[in-house]
Amino acid sequence: MFTSRIEPIRTSSLKLVIFLMMVVPCCIYGQEQISLDHQFSLGSPSLSIRLPGKPEPMETRIQPSMLEIIMAYYAYAYVDSVRGITVMLLQTSYAQHIHPDMAIISDQTIRELESRGALSVKYKTKTINIEGKKGIRQKGTLVSKGDEMDFTSSILQEGTNVWKVIIYTRVGDAVAAQTAQAIMDSITFKLL
């Protein structure tokens, strides 16, 4: 009689162990950890930001007429097609007699996205303030290379300096959205 009672318990225990071996890795994989292990600084004064990897210099075109009023320009991009995230980092320092207007810079940012191939750009804007640097955040969707993407651009200004952090993520990708939020939350002007 002992063997008949032990056998069902062993079978149930074995089924439970097999079930846990199948479910636990799926749960762990589904909760991918966000790793922003690369610190990057941009411009002067420096905007510091944490990214999943190292950004590379980004090729950009500047209109000849703008060369007279731009004193410094920095452009970098981090692209991770596997995670479905792109981060563009830009900083412009204008000549002392130029006073950048945030409404114009906001419109210019959307035109820059369109010049890079973005279509059907829809967004909302809100004001932001990071460590005393005022700006705006544009958040919405666009189509890039046939894929629908969420995008967020954070545009900050102080005096003649303008910083832009533009992030694309795949629509509906929760991990990419969490990564984008963590990147935005990491923006600081303190030296880390």
Rosetta blueprint (number, residue, H / E / L):
1 M L
2 F H
3 T H
4 S H
5 R H
6 I H
7 E H
8 P H
9 I H
10 R H
11 T H
12 S H
13 S H
14 L H
15 K H
16 L H
17 V H
18 I H
19 F H
20 L H
21 M H
22 M H
23 V H
24 V H
25 P H
26 C H
27 C H
28 I H
29 Y H
30 G H
31 Q L
32 E L
33 Q L
34 I L
35 S L
36 L L
37 D L
38 H E
39 Q E
40 F E
41 S E
42 L E
43 G L
44 S L
45 P L
46 S L
47 L E
48 S E
49 I E
50 R E
51 L E
52 P L
53 G L
54 K L
55 P L
56 E E
57 P E
58 M L
59 E L
60 T L
61 R L
62 I L
63 Q L
64 P H
65 S H
66 M H
67 L H
68 E H
69 I L
70 I E
71 M E
72 A E
73 Y E
74 Y E
75 A E
76 Y E
77 A E
78 Y E
79 V E
80 D E
81 S L
82 V L
83 R L
84 G L
85 I E
86 T E
87 V E
88 M E
89 L E
90 L E
91 Q E
92 T E
93 S E
94 Y E
95 A L
96 Q L
97 H L
98 I L
99 H L
100 P L
101 D L
102 M H
103 A H
104 I H
105 I H
106 S H
107 D H
108 Q H
109 T H
110 I H
111 R H
112 E H
113 L H
114 E H
115 S H
116 R L
117 G L
118 A L
119 L E
120 S E
121 V E
122 K E
123 Y E
124 K E
125 T E
126 K E
127 T E
128 I E
129 N E
130 I E
131 E L
132 G L
133 K E
134 K E
135 G E
136 I E
137 R E
138 Q E
139 K E
140 G E
141 T E
142 L E
143 V E
144 S E
145 K L
146 G L
147 D E
148 E E
149 M E
150 D E
151 F E
152 T E
153 S E
154 S E
155 I E
156 L E
157 Q E
158 E E
159 G L
160 T L
161 N E
162 V E
163 W E
164 K E
165 V E
166 I E
167 I E
168 Y E
169 T E
170 R E
171 V L
172 G L
173 D L
174 A H
175 V H
176 A H
177 A H
178 Q H
179 T H
180 A H
181 Q H
182 A H
183 I H
184 M H
185 D H
186 S L
187 I L
188 T E
189 F L
190 K L
191 L L
192 L L
